[in-house]
Amino acid sequence: MRIRVVILCFSIAVACALSPAPAKAQDADDAEARPAPRRADGRINLGPHEGEKGHWRRMRRELIIGDAENSPETHRPEDRRLEDVPFQPWTRAMWEYNRVHADRDAPHARCKPSAGPRQIGTAYGFEIVELPHLERAIIFDIGGPHSFRTVYMDGRPHPEDFTPTYYGHSVGWWDGDTFVVDSVGFNERSWIDTQGLLHTDRLHQVERFTRLDFDTLEYEVTIDDPGAYTEPWTAGFLLRWSEGAEIFEYICQDNNQNPMMTVGDDGLPLSRDNGITP
């Protein structure tokens, strides 16, 4: 009997030693998120505080998610699923083709600039720098071709006549605590996201950046492209703040780690010459 009591006491002691401290875990769960920082003029700061460092990093690659995915840390309740995307038949067929071939046909794999969700979801993160005295903001992405996008905030309209480009023409403004970017004038040489969603040169894109708290940025984009979709649609994702991090030089053209994914079935690089536009 005495031996049983000793064994029981020993088992209880071991179990208590191995169990996590419930009080600390509860405290961590109940910790309130830090509020989004503001500038001296009261405007939300989408970047680091003065004297501090940091930038935003993606929490997932996809703009649209699968039915089985349901992670509160990366997915919003209103996230768009594949069956909700108003594809035209040709864009649905091309999306399925792109998924089968993974990154083989991706312009980003050839170090091409990517606007919209593909830029915001680029590997290693991105940074928004607002320049009030110049009435514009600059969006810098780290991965890819090490490029940037200019957002004009001086009230100018989109030009009536322009040459389509990778980034298009972007104008921006603040809607309360949300930074809104309206863009048109895209060429057709980029994907909307990492998974192969296509667009045409009729794309009109409206992005909304909302810093929900110190560590969380909500990105939402409305795609209005009558050349590729039957109606406008909206999707988005969350990003996390990398405190203390800095953007660094990443030159895809000089150190492309994905050359094998850009080779066709015939062993030749994919290009306009062999019938596939990068």
One Martini backbone bead per residue (centre of mass of N, CA, C, O) as a GRO file, in nm:
protein
  278
    1MET     BB    1   0.059   0.061  -0.022
    2ARG     BB    2   0.301   0.254   0.012
    3ILE     BB    3   0.403   0.218  -0.278
    4ARG     BB    4   0.153   0.331  -0.422
    5VAL     BB    5   0.168   0.615  -0.301
    6VAL     BB    6   0.448   0.688  -0.411
    7ILE     BB    7   0.381   0.651  -0.710
    8LEU     BB    8   0.149   0.855  -0.722
    9CYS     BB    9   0.309   1.105  -0.633
   10PHE     BB   10   0.519   1.089  -0.858
   11SER     BB   11   0.320   1.117  -1.099
   12ILE     BB   12   0.206   1.395  -1.022
   13ALA     BB   13   0.474   1.550  -1.028
   14VAL     BB   14   0.542   1.498  -1.326
   15ALA     BB   15   0.284   1.615  -1.450
   16CYS     BB   16   0.327   1.903  -1.340
   17ALA     BB   17   0.605   1.954  -1.473
   18LEU     BB   18   0.496   1.902  -1.781
   19SER     BB   19   0.296   2.115  -1.756
   20PRO     BB   20   0.163   2.391  -1.846
   21ALA     BB   21   0.126   2.717  -1.762
   22PRO     BB   22  -0.184   2.848  -1.741
   23ALA     BB   23  -0.143   3.143  -1.666
   24LYS     BB   24   0.051   3.224  -1.897
   25ALA     BB   25  -0.126   3.135  -2.133
   26GLN     BB   26  -0.360   3.321  -2.064
   27ASP     BB   27  -0.204   3.585  -2.080
   28ALA     BB   28  -0.127   3.556  -2.383
   29ASP     BB   29  -0.421   3.540  -2.493
   30ASP     BB   30  -0.510   3.825  -2.342
   31ALA     BB   31  -0.336   3.996  -2.498
   32GLU     BB   32  -0.321   4.300  -2.620
   33ALA     BB   33  -0.316   4.468  -2.892
   34ARG     BB   34  -0.145   4.692  -3.045
   35PRO     BB   35  -0.179   4.981  -3.163
   36ALA     BB   36  -0.183   5.174  -3.416
   37PRO     BB   37   0.023   5.387  -3.541
   38ARG     BB   38   0.091   5.744  -3.527
   39ARG     BB   39   0.125   6.041  -3.631
   40ALA     BB   40   0.139   6.370  -3.549
   41ASP     BB   41  -0.137   6.418  -3.735
   42GLY     BB   42  -0.302   6.121  -3.681
   43ARG     BB   43  -0.203   5.937  -3.884
   44ILE     BB   44  -0.158   5.648  -4.003
   45ASN     BB   45   0.114   5.419  -3.977
   46LEU     BB   46   0.258   5.196  -4.225
   47GLY     BB   47   0.518   5.215  -4.067
   48PRO     BB   48   0.768   5.304  -3.887
   49HIS     BB   49   0.889   5.445  -3.641
   50GLU     BB   50   1.082   5.671  -3.530
   51GLY     BB   51   1.385   5.486  -3.503
   52GLU     BB   52   1.266   5.242  -3.643
   53LYS     BB   53   1.194   4.903  -3.756
   54GLY     BB   54   1.026   4.768  -4.055
   55HIS     BB   55   0.796   4.526  -4.211
   56TRP     BB   56   0.606   4.350  -4.438
   57ARG     BB   57   0.454   4.016  -4.433
   58ARG     BB   58   0.351   3.736  -4.541
   59MET     BB   59   0.112   3.452  -4.470
   60ARG     BB   60   0.046   3.411  -4.780
   61ARG     BB   61   0.019   3.353  -5.136
   62GLU     BB   62  -0.286   3.362  -5.165
   63LEU     BB   63  -0.588   3.510  -5.271
   64ILE     BB   64  -0.712   3.231  -5.286
   65ILE     BB   65  -0.897   2.963  -5.134
   66GLY     BB   66  -0.961   2.670  -4.996
   67ASP     BB   67  -1.193   2.478  -4.834
   68ALA     BB   68  -0.983   2.353  -4.612
   69GLU     BB   69  -0.919   2.641  -4.533
   70ASN     BB   70  -0.893   2.756  -4.166
   71SER     BB   71  -0.708   3.023  -4.064
   72PRO     BB   72  -0.716   3.289  -3.847
   73GLU     BB   73  -0.421   3.405  -3.911
   74THR     BB   74  -0.471   3.413  -4.254
   75HIS     BB   75  -0.792   3.412  -4.253
   76ARG     BB   76  -1.083   3.544  -4.358
   77PRO     BB   77  -1.420   3.516  -4.357
   78GLU     BB   78  -1.428   3.678  -4.657
   79ASP     BB   79  -1.280   3.497  -4.824
   80ARG     BB   80  -1.188   3.385  -5.132
   81ARG     BB   81  -1.306   3.140  -5.347
   82LEU     BB   82  -1.293   2.977  -5.635
   83GLU     BB   83  -1.616   2.961  -5.679
   84ASP     BB   84  -1.628   3.298  -5.651
   85VAL     BB   85  -1.493   3.340  -5.919
   86PRO     BB   86  -1.570   3.536  -6.219
   87PHE     BB   87  -1.504   3.371  -6.462
   88GLN     BB   88  -1.401   3.324  -6.760
   89PRO     BB   89  -1.340   3.059  -6.950
   90TRP     BB   90  -1.038   3.137  -7.020
   91THR     BB   91  -0.940   3.200  -6.724
   92ARG     BB   92  -1.003   2.924  -6.605
   93ALA     BB   93  -0.824   2.758  -6.795
   94MET     BB   94  -0.558   2.911  -6.725
   95TRP     BB   95  -0.555   2.854  -6.425
   96GLU     BB   96  -0.536   2.545  -6.451
   97TYR     BB   97  -0.277   2.546  -6.612
   98ASN     BB   98  -0.096   2.701  -6.405
   99ARG     BB   99  -0.124   2.491  -6.175
  100VAL     BB  100   0.009   2.251  -6.321
  101HIS     BB  101   0.283   2.442  -6.393
  102ALA     BB  102   0.310   2.643  -6.193
  103ASP     BB  103   0.603   2.852  -6.239
  104ARG     BB  104   0.681   2.820  -6.543
  105ASP     BB  105   0.491   3.089  -6.649
  106ALA     BB  106   0.593   3.299  -6.456
  107PRO     BB  107   0.691   3.622  -6.459
  108HIS     BB  108   0.831   3.632  -6.177
  109ALA     BB  109   1.046   3.406  -6.260
  110ARG     BB  110   1.161   3.649  -6.469
  111CYS     BB  111   1.171   3.927  -6.313
  112LYS     BB  112   0.894   4.056  -6.311
  113PRO     BB  113   0.682   4.280  -6.247
  114SER     BB  114   0.434   4.330  -5.971
  115ALA     BB  115   0.113   4.404  -5.917
  116GLY     BB  116  -0.050   4.413  -5.645
  117PRO     BB  117  -0.082   4.114  -5.494
  118ARG     BB  118   0.198   4.015  -5.600
  119GLN     BB  119   0.358   4.237  -5.459
  120ILE     BB  120   0.249   4.211  -5.165
  121GLY     BB  121   0.322   3.878  -5.186
  122THR     BB  122   0.612   3.897  -5.172
  123ALA     BB  123   0.894   3.792  -5.088
  124TYR     BB  124   1.012   3.926  -4.766
  125GLY     BB  125   0.841   4.180  -4.848
  126PHE     BB  126   0.721   4.520  -4.759
  127GLU     BB  127   0.704   4.888  -4.822
  128ILE     BB  128   0.558   5.192  -4.698
  129VAL     BB  129   0.621   5.529  -4.824
  130GLU     BB  130   0.535   5.836  -4.705
  131LEU     BB  131   0.533   6.169  -4.884
  132PRO     BB  132   0.389   6.455  -4.804
  133HIS     BB  133   0.571   6.677  -4.954
  134LEU     BB  134   0.512   6.505  -5.241
  135GLU     BB  135   0.239   6.359  -5.268
  136ARG     BB  136   0.339   6.051  -5.200
  137ALA     BB  137   0.392   5.697  -5.257
  138ILE     BB  138   0.597   5.407  -5.176
  139ILE     BB  139   0.633   5.072  -5.309
  140PHE     BB  140   0.835   4.823  -5.167
  141ASP     BB  141   0.996   4.538  -5.287
  142ILE     BB  142   1.208   4.265  -5.237
  143GLY     BB  143   1.137   4.070  -5.420
  144GLY     BB  144   1.259   4.016  -5.726
  145PRO     BB  145   1.344   4.318  -5.912
  146HIS     BB  146   1.373   4.556  -5.720
  147SER     BB  147   1.114   4.747  -5.693
  148PHE     BB  148   0.867   5.015  -5.761
  149ARG     BB  149   0.575   5.213  -5.654
  150THR     BB  150   0.382   5.490  -5.754
  151VAL     BB  151   0.175   5.713  -5.550
  152TYR     BB  152  -0.049   5.957  -5.617
  153MET     BB  153  -0.157   6.246  -5.377
  154ASP     BB  154  -0.248   6.530  -5.556
  155GLY     BB  155  -0.533   6.472  -5.728
  156ARG     BB  156  -0.481   6.332  -5.973
  157PRO     BB  157  -0.560   6.187  -6.255
  158HIS     BB  158  -0.590   5.984  -6.488
  159PRO     BB  159  -0.483   5.934  -6.781
  160GLU     BB  160  -0.621   5.923  -7.101
  161ASP     BB  161  -0.322   5.864  -7.211
  162PHE     BB  162  -0.141   5.550  -7.229
  163THR     BB  163   0.115   5.327  -7.158
  164PRO     BB  164   0.132   5.021  -7.083
  165THR     BB  165   0.221   4.869  -6.768
  166TYR     BB  166   0.303   4.689  -6.499
  167TYR     BB  167   0.193   4.916  -6.275
  168GLY     BB  168   0.082   5.150  -6.388
  169HIS     BB  169  -0.155   5.390  -6.260
  170SER     BB  170  -0.133   5.563  -5.939
  171VAL     BB  171  -0.375   5.657  -5.695
  172GLY     BB  172  -0.419   5.831  -5.371
  173TRP     BB  173  -0.589   5.790  -5.044
  174TRP     BB  174  -0.772   5.876  -4.755
  175ASP     BB  175  -1.007   5.656  -4.567
  176GLY     BB  176  -0.944   5.745  -4.297
  177ASP     BB  177  -0.755   5.452  -4.198
  178THR     BB  178  -0.744   5.410  -4.517
  179PHE     BB  179  -0.549   5.309  -4.785
  180VAL     BB  180  -0.597   5.416  -5.122
  181VAL     BB  181  -0.558   5.239  -5.446
  182ASP     BB  182  -0.571   5.351  -5.787
  183SER     BB  183  -0.555   5.141  -6.091
  184VAL     BB  184  -0.419   5.172  -6.423
  185GLY     BB  185  -0.249   5.071  -6.715
  186PHE     BB  186  -0.201   4.772  -6.794
  187ASN     BB  187  -0.045   4.516  -6.881
  188GLU     BB  188  -0.018   4.146  -6.980
  189ARG     BB  189   0.273   4.055  -6.802
  190SER     BB  190   0.096   3.961  -6.550
  191TRP     BB  191  -0.003   3.855  -6.242
  192ILE     BB  192  -0.212   3.881  -5.975
  193ASP     BB  193  -0.087   3.614  -5.860
  194THR     BB  194   0.075   3.315  -5.770
  195GLN     BB  195  -0.154   3.113  -5.919
  196GLY     BB  196  -0.259   3.255  -6.215
  197LEU     BB  197  -0.410   3.514  -6.232
  198LEU     BB  198  -0.559   3.696  -6.478
  199HIS     BB  199  -0.525   3.976  -6.713
  200THR     BB  200  -0.594   4.278  -6.866
  201ASP     BB  201  -0.585   4.609  -7.003
  202ARG     BB  202  -0.877   4.657  -6.835
  203LEU     BB  203  -0.768   4.694  -6.563
  204HIS     BB  204  -0.921   4.773  -6.243
  205GLN     BB  205  -0.763   4.877  -5.936
  206VAL     BB  206  -0.850   4.840  -5.578
  207GLU     BB  207  -0.680   4.932  -5.285
  208ARG     BB  208  -0.670   4.829  -4.926
  209PHE     BB  209  -0.507   4.971  -4.634
  210THR     BB  210  -0.527   4.820  -4.298
  211ARG     BB  211  -0.432   4.895  -3.973
  212LEU     BB  212  -0.549   4.716  -3.713
  213ASP     BB  213  -0.261   4.697  -3.586
  214PHE     BB  214   0.064   4.683  -3.524
  215ASP     BB  215   0.081   4.363  -3.664
  216THR     BB  216  -0.173   4.431  -3.870
  217LEU     BB  217  -0.255   4.385  -4.221
  218GLU     BB  218  -0.508   4.477  -4.442
  219TYR     BB  219  -0.573   4.333  -4.764
  220GLU     BB  220  -0.760   4.485  -5.036
  221VAL     BB  221  -0.910   4.382  -5.358
  222THR     BB  222  -1.042   4.517  -5.664
  223ILE     BB  223  -1.156   4.348  -5.956
  224ASP     BB  224  -1.184   4.523  -6.281
  225ASP     BB  225  -1.227   4.293  -6.566
  226PRO     BB  226  -1.403   4.253  -6.862
  227GLY     BB  227  -1.179   4.064  -7.012
  228ALA     BB  228  -1.182   3.822  -6.758
  229TYR     BB  229  -1.458   3.903  -6.608
  230THR     BB  230  -1.805   3.921  -6.530
  231GLU     BB  231  -1.715   4.073  -6.258
  232PRO     BB  232  -1.656   4.222  -5.991
  233TRP     BB  233  -1.395   4.155  -5.734
  234THR     BB  234  -1.313   4.053  -5.392
  235ALA     BB  235  -1.002   4.044  -5.204
  236GLY     BB  236  -0.763   3.896  -4.954
  237PHE     BB  237  -0.524   3.967  -4.679
  238LEU     BB  238  -0.279   3.911  -4.437
  239LEU     BB  239  -0.030   4.090  -4.245
  240ARG     BB  240   0.294   4.110  -4.091
  241TRP     BB  241   0.504   4.246  -3.858
  242SER     BB  242   0.862   4.316  -3.888
  243GLU     BB  243   1.039   4.377  -3.632
  244GLY     BB  244   1.359   4.519  -3.723
  245ALA     BB  245   1.334   4.510  -4.016
  246GLU     BB  246   1.488   4.523  -4.349
  247ILE     BB  247   1.534   4.612  -4.644
  248PHE     BB  248   1.686   4.443  -4.926
  249GLU     BB  249   1.897   4.329  -5.163
  250TYR     BB  250   1.711   4.186  -5.449
  251ILE     BB  251   1.838   4.041  -5.748
  252CYS     BB  252   1.694   3.842  -5.969
  253GLN     BB  253   1.870   3.887  -6.231
  254ASP     BB  254   2.145   3.790  -6.063
  255ASN     BB  255   1.973   3.546  -5.873
  256ASN     BB  256   1.815   3.307  -6.009
  257GLN     BB  257   1.645   3.027  -5.843
  258ASN     BB  258   1.427   2.956  -6.114
  259PRO     BB  259   1.519   2.836  -6.406
  260MET     BB  260   1.366   2.552  -6.445
  261MET     BB  261   1.068   2.688  -6.446
  262THR     BB  262   1.141   2.839  -6.748
  263VAL     BB  263   1.110   2.560  -6.897
  264GLY     BB  264   1.010   2.384  -7.145
  265ASP     BB  265   0.929   2.080  -7.286
  266ASP     BB  266   1.166   2.144  -7.514
  267GLY     BB  267   1.404   2.303  -7.340
  268LEU     BB  268   1.305   2.591  -7.385
  269PRO     BB  269   1.262   2.897  -7.337
  270LEU     BB  270   1.012   3.095  -7.253
  271SER     BB  271   0.850   3.269  -7.528
  272ARG     BB  272   0.742   3.426  -7.805
  273ASP     BB  273   0.891   3.228  -8.007
  274ASN     BB  274   0.716   2.962  -7.869
  275GLY     BB  275   0.408   3.088  -7.794
  276ILE     BB  276   0.486   3.209  -7.499
  277THR     BB  277   0.398   3.451  -7.287
  278PRO     BB  278   0.559   3.601  -7.007
   0.00000   0.00000   0.00000
